Amino acid sequence: MGGIRSAGDLVMRMQLNRGMKINQAKKYIADKLGVTAAELADCSVMREIRQDLDIGYPMPDPGAAKGIAAKVRIADLLGIKINSVEHFKKRSGLK
C-alpha cells in the first residue's frame, strides 16, 4: 500500500495516532471511506475517493485541496488531531 496514491498515508496516520495494528487501521479507513480493504490499495479507486472528499491526491486539479487544506480535511474525516493542523489553527486564530 502506497502513500497518497492509495490510502497508505491514511492507514499510517491511524497506526501512529491511535496505535492501531495495520489490519485494524485498514478496516477503520475502509469503513470511513465506504470501500473494502482491498480497494484501499487500488490507485484508481482511491483517486476518485480522494477527489470526491478533497483530501489531496497526486497532481491535483486547480482549486483542489493541497497541503494544509488537505490535512485539515483528513483530520476531520478520521476524527484525529494532526499536529501541523492544530498548529496552523492556533497561529491563524481559528482555534
C-alpha positions in Angstrom: 0.0 0.0 0.0 1.5 3.3 -1.1 1.1 6.8 0.2 -1.1 9.5 -1.3 -1.7 7.4 -4.5 -3.7 4.9 -2.5 -4.6 5.1 1.2 -1.3 4.3 2.8 -0.9 7.7 4.3 -4.3 7.5 6.0 -3.6 4.0 7.3 -0.2 5.1 8.7 -1.9 8.1 10.4 -4.2 5.8 12.3 -1.3 3.5 13.2 0.7 6.4 14.6 -2.2 8.4 16.1 -4.2 5.6 17.7 -1.6 2.8 17.9 -3.7 0.5 15.7 -2.2 -2.6 14.1 -2.1 -2.4 10.3 -5.2 -4.6 9.7 -7.2 -2.7 12.3 -6.2 0.6 10.7 -7.1 -0.6 7.2 -10.5 -1.7 8.4 -11.1 1.7 10.1 -10.1 3.6 7.0 -12.1 1.4 4.7 -15.2 1.8 6.9 -14.7 5.6 7.0 -14.4 5.8 3.2 -17.1 3.2 2.4 -14.8 0.8 0.5 -13.3 -2.6 1.0 -9.8 -3.0 2.4 -8.7 -4.3 -1.0 -9.9 -1.1 -2.7 -7.6 0.9 -0.4 -4.6 -0.2 -2.4 -6.3 0.5 -5.8 -4.9 3.8 -7.1 -7.8 4.5 -9.5 -10.5 3.9 -6.8 -8.6 6.0 -4.3 -8.0 8.8 -6.7 -11.8 9.1 -7.2 -12.5 9.0 -3.5 -9.7 11.5 -2.7 -11.1 13.8 -5.4 -14.7 13.5 -4.1 -13.6 14.1 -0.4 -11.0 16.7 -1.5 -8.3 15.2 0.8 -5.4 15.5 -1.6 -4.1 13.4 -4.5 -1.1 13.4 -6.8 -1.1 16.2 -9.3 -4.3 17.8 -8.2 -6.5 19.9 -10.4 -6.6 23.7 -9.9 -8.6 24.6 -6.9 -8.3 21.2 -5.2 -7.1 20.9 -1.6 -3.4 20.8 -1.2 -1.0 20.9 1.8 -2.6 22.1 5.0 -6.1 22.3 3.5 -6.0 18.6 2.6 -4.6 17.8 6.1 -7.5 19.7 7.8 -10.0 17.6 5.8 -8.2 14.4 6.7 -8.2 15.3 10.4 -11.9 16.0 10.3 -12.6 12.8 8.2 -10.7 10.5 10.5 -11.5 12.2 13.8 -7.9 12.7 14.7 -5.6 15.5 15.6 -2.7 16.3 13.3 0.0 18.5 14.9 0.5 20.7 11.8 -3.2 21.3 11.6 -3.5 22.2 15.2 -0.5 24.5 15.0 -2.0 26.2 11.9 -5.4 26.7 13.6 -3.7 28.2 16.6 -1.4 30.5 14.7 -4.2 31.6 12.3 -6.7 32.3 15.1 -9.1 29.6 14.0 -8.8 27.9 17.4 
